[in-house]
Amino acid sequence: MRNLFAAFSVISVLSGCGFVEKENFFPLGSEARTIAASAELSQRFFSNSTRVSHNNFRHGTQYEYHAPDGTTYLWYPGNRSIVMGQWKVERTRDGDNTLCYLYGSSSFNPVTRQYGGNWECRKITSLDVAGDETIKGDPFSLETGNIPFVMEGTSYYSPSEVMEFLGKSISEIDYITNIEEL
């Protein structure tokens, strides 16, 4: 099990994707592969959901709400406001499903040292679906364009901590845990 965790850690660092270590790390289990393999299910999985990812080595904690209209609202560590963009799921000629993002040309990713302005796509894997916390809807109200507070460094800010800060009930957090919920 330790080797499996180490492998996921290395993959996450190398791919730039974060993950959250928690008791139900893979709440979707084998269903994650099915979702990642289907453009339709992937679209439904990401639509109207907030993804929480964390990586101690790179970005820290990120929250991103994916609105059904293709708009995305990214709460990024150190930022004092939401980074708005667009998202979509595309199928490549090779048959892979990709999750694509487009942020404004004035946006800047301090980890990759890249400015926005171009679509960036990467293959959707079962780890993308199962490895992060995916919450139904926008419980943190990111769509308003306001951030709850400025996240510092690479600390982990859990959904329950953010809800407490907002004065909301933790019971409002509803994770996507099975394929029937899509």
N, C-alpha and C positions, 0 to 999 in steps of 0.2 A: 504494500500500500504506500509506503514511503517513496518507493521508486516511481509509482504512478503520480503522486503529488509533485515530486521533483520534475518529472517530465512535463506536467501541465505548467509548472512554474517557468521552465525554460521556454516552452512554446509561447506562453503569454508574453514573456519579456521580448523574445525575438520577433513576434508578430505585432507587438505594440498594443495588444489587447489586454485588458485588465481582467481580473477575476476576483471574486469575493470568496474567502474561505468561510464556510458556514456549515451548519449541520446538514441542511438539505441542499448541498452544493449542486446536485443534479436533480432538481425536482421533477423534471420531465423524463428522466431516464432514457430508455430506448426510443421514446417518442420524439426526442430531439433530432435524431437522424431523419425521421420521416418528415418533420417540419422543414429541416434544412434542404432536403431533396426536392421539395415542392415549392415552386414560385408562388402559387396561390396561398398555400399554408404559411409561407414565410411572410408574405404581404399581410395576411390577417394577423400573424403573430406580432409583427412590429407596429401595425396600425393601432392608434389610440392606446399606446403603452409607453411607460417610462422605464428606460433601462438604466440600471445602476451598475457601474463597473468601478473596480478599484485595482490599482497596481502600485505597490510601494516603490517601485524602481523608476517609474516614468511619470504618469499623469496624476497620480493620486486618485481621489474619488471624482467620478463624473456622473451627472444625472442628465438624461436626455429624453425629452418627451417627443414622441413621433405622432404628430396629428394625422388624422385620416386624410386630410387634403394634401399631404406630402410636405408640410412644413415641419421643421424640427427646431426644438428649443433646447440648446445645450447650456447647462450650468457647469462651468469649468473652473477648477481651482485657481484662485487668485483674481478671477474676473469680478468686476463690480456690476456687470449686467449680463443678460442672456445673450448668447451668440445664436442668431437665427440663421437657418439654412433650409435646405430641401433634402428630402430623402426619397429613395425609390428602391424597389427590388427589380433586378434585371436578370434575364437568363442569357448566358453567353453562347456563342456558337458551339462551344465544347459541351454544352448542356449543364454547366454549373450555374447555380443561382448566386448572384452577387448583391450585396447591400451597398448602395451608393449614397454618398453625401456630397452636397455642394454648399459651401459657405461663401460669404461675400469676399471679394478680392482684398478687402482691408483687414480680414481676419488673419490671425497668425497662430500657428501651432508651435509653441516653444520647444516641444520635444523633437518634432521632425524638422523644425526650422523652415517650414513651408508656409507660404501665404495661400489663402483660399482663392476662389475664382474659377476652379476647374472641378469637374466631377471626379471624385475618388471612389473607386469601387474595390471591394475585396470579397472573395468567396465566402459564402455563408457556410459555416460548418456546424456540426452538432454542438461543439463547444460554445459557439456564439449563442446558440439558443439555450443551452442548458447551463453554461458556465457563469452567467451573470444573473443578477436579480432582475426579473421583468415583472413590472407591476401594472395592473390594469389601469387605464386612464391617466390622469394628470393630478395625483393627490397633492403635489407640492406647488401647484398653480404656476408652473413654468410658462404656460401659454400667455400669462399676463405680461411677460417680459421682465418681471421682477425676480430677483434671486432672494431666497430667504436670508442669506448672510454670505459673506465672503469666506470661502473655504481656503484654508492655508496649507501649503506644502502637500505632502503625500499622505496625510492622515486619512484614516477611514472615518467617514461620516455616515453612520447607518441610517436607513430609512426611519427607524423608530426614533432616533435622536433628532432628525430633522422634523418629524411630525411633532414631537414634544416641543421643539423650539417654536414651531408655528402655532402651538396651542391647539393642535388637532389630535383627535383620538388615534392611537396606533391601530385600532380596529378598522380604520379606513384604508389601511394598506391591504390590497387584495392581489396576491401574486398569481401569475399564470402557472398552473401546476399540472394541467393535462390538456391533451389535444382537443377534447370535447369543448373546451372553453373558447376555442377560436371561432 
